[in-house]
Amino acid sequence: MICILAEDPSDEYIALRDLVSLELCHKYLPDLFSKESILKTNRLTKEMIDQARDVCKLTKVNSID
């Protein structure tokens, strides 16, 4: 695993990081992060966040709380 740290990330960097994180979640947790699943709840649930952190190795900086 590689961790890249940006001391003062730009808005574009943050958007790219979030997009890559979402792609990872969709790839490794396709049922949980399907379009239907997200539209059904209209938000990310605690279960989604916890599983994404565990499976995709996301930190709190990378995830929405």
C-alpha positions in Angstrom: 0.0 0.0 0.0 1.2 3.5 -0.8 0.2 6.5 1.1 0.6 9.9 -0.5 0.3 13.0 1.7 -0.5 16.5 0.4 0.1 19.2 3.0 -2.2 21.7 1.4 -4.3 19.9 -1.3 -6.0 22.0 -3.9 -9.8 21.5 -4.6 -8.9 19.6 -7.8 -6.6 17.2 -5.8 -9.4 16.6 -3.3 -11.9 15.9 -6.0 -9.6 13.5 -7.8 -8.8 11.7 -4.5 -12.5 11.4 -3.8 -13.2 10.1 -7.3 -10.5 7.4 -7.0 -11.8 6.4 -3.6 -15.3 6.1 -5.0 -14.1 4.0 -7.9 -12.3 1.7 -5.5 -15.4 1.3 -3.4 -17.5 0.6 -6.5 -14.9 -2.0 -7.7 -14.5 -3.9 -4.5 -18.0 -3.4 -3.0 -20.2 -3.3 -6.1 -23.4 -4.3 -4.4 -23.0 -1.9 -1.6 -22.0 1.1 -3.8 -24.3 0.4 -6.7 -26.3 3.3 -8.2 -29.5 1.6 -6.9 -28.2 1.1 -3.4 -27.1 4.8 -3.1 -30.3 6.1 -4.6 -32.4 3.9 -2.3 -30.9 5.4 0.8 -30.2 8.8 -0.8 -27.0 9.0 1.2 -24.0 7.0 2.4 -24.8 4.9 5.5 -22.5 4.2 8.4 -22.3 0.6 7.1 -21.1 1.8 3.7 -18.5 4.0 5.3 -17.3 1.3 7.7 -17.0 -1.3 5.0 -15.2 1.1 2.6 -12.7 1.9 5.3 -12.1 -1.8 6.0 -12.1 -3.2 2.5 -10.6 -0.2 0.5 -8.3 0.9 3.4 -9.7 4.4 3.4 -8.8 6.8 6.2 -11.2 9.3 7.7 -9.6 12.0 5.5 -10.8 9.9 2.4 -14.3 9.2 3.7 -17.4 11.1 4.4 -18.6 11.3 8.0 
